[in-house]
């Protein structure tokens, strides 16, 4: 009984049309558009931010006033490839990882008080 119904069901189905390739092309364009949106909104700005941070960390020099990621303010008195020695008060020096530097602060003499 089950075998007799199969030819009837197959006969009732419409023959495949040529729209399969156009639907696949539409999906491909859709996925490409989604990837482009992700690239321009997420990936590219993140890469640019990473490059700017690497440039900032590479440009640190003695005498720069910096703020660490923990909010500590101080002046650079020494540095090497991986660490920064920061003077935070008279006779108080701290050795920090370069990656702990959050930003280079404006020199105090340039601020309008």
GUFI-734934 format. One record per residue: residue number from 1; z, x, y of N, C-alpha, C in turn; residue in three letters. Coordinates in Angstrom, 2 decimals, always signed. Atoms other than C-alpha are relative to their C-alpha. Example, Ala and Ser with C-alpha at 12.3 -4.5 7.8 and 13.67 -1.06 7.14 Angstrom:
BEGIN
REC;num;nz;nx;ny;caz;cax;cay;cz;cx;cy;residu
REC;1;+0.00;+0.89;-1.19;+7.80;+12.30;-4.50;+0.00;+0.90;+1.20;ALA
REC;2;-0.06;-0.82;-1.19;+7.14;+13.67;-1.06;+0.73;-0.77;+1.09;SER
//
This chain:
BEGIN
REC;num;nz;nx;ny;caz;cax;cay;cz;cx;cy;residu
REC;1;+0.00;+0.82;-1.17;+0.00;+0.00;+0.00;+0.00;+0.87;+1.25;UNK
REC;2;-0.06;-0.90;-1.14;+0.75;+2.84;+2.34;-1.33;+0.71;+0.21;UNK
REC;3;+1.27;-0.70;-0.09;-2.55;+4.58;+1.53;-1.11;-0.87;+0.58;UNK
REC;4;+1.04;+0.90;-0.49;-4.62;+1.53;+2.43;+0.08;-0.17;+1.51;UNK
REC;5;-0.18;+0.20;-1.44;-3.20;+1.33;+5.97;-0.50;+1.19;+0.81;UNK
REC;6;+0.39;-1.20;-0.74;-4.12;+4.90;+6.93;-1.42;-0.06;+0.53;UNK
REC;7;+1.36;+0.05;-0.57;-7.91;+4.37;+7.25;-0.12;-1.04;+1.10;UNK
REC;8;+0.06;+1.03;-1.05;-7.33;+1.22;+9.33;+0.58;+0.55;+1.30;UNK
REC;9;-0.61;-0.58;-1.20;-5.03;+3.07;+11.73;-0.91;+1.05;+0.60;UNK
REC;10;+0.91;-1.03;-0.51;-7.45;+5.98;+12.03;-1.24;-0.61;+0.62;UNK
REC;11;+1.18;+0.65;-0.55;-10.35;+3.61;+12.66;+0.30;-0.65;+1.33;UNK
REC;12;-0.37;+0.67;-1.24;-8.44;+1.85;+15.43;+0.21;+0.99;+1.14;UNK
REC;13;-0.21;-0.99;-1.04;-7.75;+5.08;+17.27;-1.32;+0.33;+0.69;UNK
REC;14;+1.21;-0.36;-0.73;-10.19;+6.02;+19.97;-0.36;+1.46;-0.29;UNK
REC;15;+0.40;-1.39;+0.26;-12.21;+9.22;+19.48;+0.53;+0.90;+1.11;UNK
REC;16;-0.51;-0.91;-1.02;-10.85;+12.28;+21.30;-1.04;+0.23;+1.09;UNK
REC;17;+0.93;-0.22;-1.12;-12.35;+12.75;+24.73;+0.15;+1.43;+0.50;UNK
REC;18;+0.00;-1.36;-0.53;-12.99;+15.94;+26.71;+1.06;+0.24;+1.05;UNK
REC;19;-1.01;-0.16;-1.04;-9.95;+15.45;+28.95;+1.12;+0.95;-0.41;UNK
REC;20;-1.05;-0.91;+0.46;-7.75;+17.77;+26.86;-0.01;+1.32;+0.75;UNK
REC;21;+0.07;-1.29;-0.69;-8.99;+20.94;+28.54;+0.36;-0.15;+1.48;UNK
REC;22;-0.35;+0.18;-1.41;-8.65;+19.48;+32.04;+1.50;-0.24;+0.16;UNK
REC;23;-1.44;+0.20;-0.06;-5.07;+18.37;+31.30;+0.71;+1.34;-0.17;UNK
REC;24;-0.60;-1.32;+0.21;-4.29;+21.86;+30.05;-0.16;+0.86;+1.26;UNK
REC;25;+0.24;-0.74;-1.24;-5.83;+23.36;+33.20;+0.95;-0.49;+1.09;UNK
REC;26;-0.92;+0.56;-0.98;-3.73;+21.02;+35.34;+1.42;+0.54;-0.23;UNK
REC;27;-1.32;-0.54;+0.32;-0.57;+22.14;+33.54;+0.09;+1.47;+0.37;UNK
REC;28;+0.01;-1.42;-0.32;-1.53;+25.78;+33.96;+0.12;+0.22;+1.51;UNK
REC;29;-0.08;-0.10;-1.46;-2.06;+25.30;+37.71;+1.41;-0.37;+0.47;UNK
REC;30;-1.35;+0.43;-0.35;+1.27;+23.46;+37.93;+1.01;+1.11;-0.26;UNK
REC;31;-0.93;-1.08;+0.31;+3.15;+26.28;+36.19;-0.21;+1.22;+0.90;UNK
REC;32;+0.28;-1.10;-0.92;+1.43;+28.87;+38.36;+0.61;-0.29;+1.38;UNK
REC;33;-0.58;+0.38;-1.29;+2.52;+26.95;+41.47;+1.53;+0.12;-0.03;UNK
REC;34;-1.45;-0.12;+0.14;+6.11;+26.78;+40.21;+0.41;+1.48;+0.04;UNK
REC;35;-0.30;-1.42;-0.01;+6.09;+30.53;+39.55;-0.14;+0.59;+1.40;UNK
REC;36;+0.21;-0.49;-1.36;+4.69;+31.21;+43.04;+1.15;-0.41;+0.91;UNK
REC;37;-1.13;+0.47;-0.81;+7.44;+29.11;+44.61;+1.25;+0.82;-0.31;UNK
REC;38;-1.15;-0.81;+0.38;+10.13;+30.95;+42.64;-0.14;+1.42;+0.53;UNK
REC;39;+0.20;-1.37;-0.46;+8.60;+34.30;+43.57;+0.29;+0.11;+1.50;UNK
REC;40;-0.14;-0.12;-1.45;+8.44;+33.64;+47.32;+1.35;-0.47;+0.52;UNK
REC;41;-1.29;+0.48;-0.47;+11.77;+31.82;+47.59;+1.19;+0.76;-0.59;UNK
REC;42;-1.14;-0.65;+0.65;+13.96;+33.81;+45.17;-0.20;+1.49;-0.24;UNK
REC;43;+0.17;-1.38;+0.45;+12.53;+37.04;+43.79;-0.31;+0.95;+1.15;UNK
REC;44;+0.43;-0.89;-1.08;+10.82;+38.54;+46.85;+1.12;+0.25;+1.03;UNK
REC;45;-1.09;-0.27;-0.94;+13.73;+38.03;+49.30;+1.12;+0.84;-0.61;UNK
REC;46;-1.04;-0.78;+0.66;+16.17;+39.45;+46.75;-0.41;+1.47;-0.10;UNK
REC;47;+0.48;-1.38;+0.06;+14.02;+42.57;+46.30;+0.07;+0.66;+1.37;UNK
REC;48;-0.04;-0.55;-1.36;+13.77;+43.03;+50.07;+1.44;+0.30;+0.41;UNK
REC;49;-1.41;-0.22;-0.31;+17.55;+42.66;+50.45;+0.53;+1.23;-0.72;UNK
REC;50;-0.43;-1.17;+0.78;+18.11;+45.24;+47.71;-0.54;+1.29;+0.63;UNK
REC;51;+0.58;-1.18;-0.64;+15.73;+47.69;+49.43;+0.70;+0.31;+1.32;UNK
REC;52;-0.69;-0.21;-1.27;+17.44;+47.17;+52.81;+1.39;+0.60;-0.23;UNK
REC;53;-1.35;-0.53;+0.31;+20.87;+47.82;+51.25;-0.09;+1.46;-0.44;UNK
REC;54;+0.17;-1.39;+0.45;+19.63;+50.99;+49.51;-0.31;+0.91;+1.19;UNK
REC;55;+0.33;-0.76;-1.20;+18.17;+52.18;+52.83;+1.25;+0.23;+0.85;UNK
REC;56;-1.22;-0.10;-0.79;+21.46;+51.47;+54.63;+0.98;+0.99;-0.64;UNK
REC;57;-0.91;-0.92;+0.68;+23.52;+53.30;+51.99;-0.48;+1.45;+0.08;UNK
REC;58;+0.55;-1.35;-0.09;+21.18;+56.29;+52.13;+0.08;+0.59;+1.39;UNK
REC;59;-0.01;-0.48;-1.39;+21.38;+56.51;+55.94;+1.40;+0.23;+0.55;UNK
REC;60;-1.37;-0.21;-0.49;+25.18;+56.72;+56.18;+0.21;+1.49;+0.25;UNK
REC;61;-0.27;-1.40;-0.37;+26.30;+59.91;+57.93;+1.41;+0.12;+0.57;UNK
REC;62;-1.33;-0.23;-0.57;+29.51;+61.49;+59.19;+0.08;-0.58;+1.40;UNK
REC;63;-0.21;+0.58;-1.32;+30.93;+59.71;+62.20;-0.35;-1.48;+0.07;UNK
REC;64;+0.34;+1.43;+0.01;+29.55;+56.28;+61.28;+1.26;-0.83;-0.22;UNK
REC;65;-1.07;+0.97;+0.26;+31.98;+53.37;+61.52;-0.55;-0.99;-1.00;UNK
REC;66;+0.47;+0.90;+1.05;+31.70;+51.27;+58.39;+1.07;-1.03;-0.33;UNK
REC;67;-0.89;+1.02;+0.53;+33.21;+48.14;+56.90;-0.30;-0.10;-1.49;UNK
REC;68;+0.20;+0.08;+1.45;+33.76;+48.05;+53.14;-0.16;-1.45;-0.42;UNK
REC;69;+0.15;+1.36;+0.51;+33.06;+45.04;+50.97;+1.34;-0.71;-0.08;UNK
REC;70;-1.34;+0.58;+0.00;+36.83;+44.51;+50.88;+0.53;-0.27;+1.41;UNK
REC;71;-0.40;+0.28;-1.38;+36.99;+44.33;+54.70;+0.73;+1.14;+0.68;UNK
REC;72;-0.68;-1.16;-0.56;+38.45;+47.80;+55.34;-0.92;+0.70;+1.00;UNK
REC;73;+0.77;-0.67;-1.04;+37.27;+49.40;+58.61;+0.42;+1.47;+0.07;UNK
REC;74;-0.32;-1.42;-0.13;+37.06;+53.16;+59.04;-1.19;+0.82;+0.44;UNK
REC;75;+1.03;-0.93;-0.43;+35.06;+56.21;+60.06;-0.29;+0.98;-1.12;UNK
REC;76;+0.41;-0.93;+1.05;+33.09;+58.38;+57.64;+0.30;+1.42;+0.46;UNK
REC;77;-0.29;-1.40;-0.31;+34.46;+61.94;+57.60;-0.59;+0.94;-1.03;UNK
REC;78;+0.64;-0.83;+1.02;+32.75;+63.17;+54.46;-0.72;-0.89;-0.99;UNK
REC;79;+0.73;+0.78;+1.00;+30.29;+62.05;+51.85;-0.77;+0.92;-0.92;UNK
REC;80;+0.90;-0.67;+0.93;+28.34;+63.11;+48.81;-0.89;-1.07;-0.61;UNK
REC;81;+0.99;+0.91;+0.58;+25.81;+61.46;+46.53;+0.60;-1.33;-0.44;UNK
REC;82;-0.58;+1.22;+0.58;+28.24;+58.94;+44.99;+1.20;-0.54;+0.76;UNK
REC;83;-1.22;+0.45;-0.66;+31.32;+58.76;+47.25;-0.06;+0.21;+1.51;UNK
REC;84;-0.15;-0.10;-1.45;+32.32;+58.37;+50.89;+1.48;+0.21;+0.27;UNK
REC;85;-1.40;-0.19;-0.42;+35.53;+59.72;+52.44;+0.13;-0.67;+1.36;UNK
REC;86;-0.15;+0.87;-1.16;+36.74;+57.23;+55.01;+1.36;+0.25;+0.65;UNK
REC;87;-1.26;-0.13;-0.74;+39.36;+57.85;+57.72;+0.32;-1.38;+0.56;UNK
REC;88;-0.37;+1.34;-0.44;+41.19;+54.58;+58.29;+1.10;+0.04;+1.05;UNK
REC;89;-1.03;-0.21;-1.02;+44.06;+55.92;+60.44;+0.24;+1.50;+0.10;UNK
REC;90;-0.32;-1.43;-0.11;+45.45;+59.26;+61.63;+0.65;+0.47;-1.29;UNK
REC;91;-0.50;-0.62;+1.22;+46.10;+61.44;+58.57;-0.13;-0.89;-1.24;UNK
REC;92;+0.20;+0.87;+1.17;+44.95;+58.64;+56.22;-1.50;+0.00;-0.33;UNK
REC;93;+1.38;-0.06;+0.44;+41.74;+59.27;+54.31;-0.10;-0.62;-1.39;UNK
REC;94;+0.22;+0.65;+1.29;+40.37;+57.25;+51.40;-1.36;+0.40;-0.53;UNK
REC;95;+1.29;-0.30;+0.63;+37.65;+58.18;+48.95;-0.48;-1.27;-0.69;UNK
REC;96;+0.57;+1.24;+0.52;+35.41;+55.23;+48.11;-1.36;+0.26;-0.64;UNK
REC;97;+1.36;-0.01;+0.54;+32.32;+54.63;+46.04;-0.96;-0.42;+1.10;UNK
REC;98;+0.98;+0.41;-1.00;+29.19;+54.37;+48.17;-0.35;-1.48;-0.10;UNK
REC;99;+0.34;+1.41;+0.18;+28.54;+50.96;+46.68;+1.05;-0.93;+0.62;UNK
REC;100;-1.04;+0.82;-0.62;+31.80;+49.74;+48.28;-0.26;-0.21;+1.49;UNK
REC;101;+0.33;+0.17;-1.41;+30.23;+50.06;+51.75;-0.72;-1.32;+0.17;UNK
REC;102;+0.61;+1.30;-0.25;+29.44;+46.59;+53.05;-1.05;+0.05;+1.10;UNK
REC;103;+0.93;-0.10;-1.12;+27.82;+47.41;+56.37;+0.44;+1.12;+0.93;UNK
REC;104;-0.33;-0.98;-1.03;+27.67;+49.96;+59.15;+0.32;-0.80;+1.25;UNK
REC;105;-0.46;+0.75;-1.17;+29.65;+48.62;+62.13;-0.55;+0.64;+1.27;UNK
REC;106;+0.41;-0.52;-1.30;+28.70;+49.00;+65.76;+1.03;+0.99;+0.49;UNK
REC;107;-0.97;-0.93;-0.59;+30.27;+51.98;+67.52;+0.87;-0.74;+1.02;UNK
REC;108;-0.92;+0.70;-0.89;+33.34;+50.90;+69.52;-0.37;+0.16;+1.46;UNK
REC;109;+0.35;-0.25;-1.40;+32.01;+52.43;+72.76;-1.12;-0.91;+0.50;UNK
REC;110;+1.13;+0.83;-0.41;+28.95;+50.11;+72.76;+0.39;-1.45;+0.23;UNK
REC;111;-0.40;+1.40;-0.15;+30.94;+46.86;+72.75;+0.39;-0.29;+1.43;UNK
REC;112;-0.40;+0.44;-1.34;+31.36;+44.96;+75.99;+1.38;-0.63;-0.10;UNK
REC;113;-1.37;+0.54;+0.11;+35.10;+44.40;+76.47;+0.43;-0.60;+1.32;UNK
//
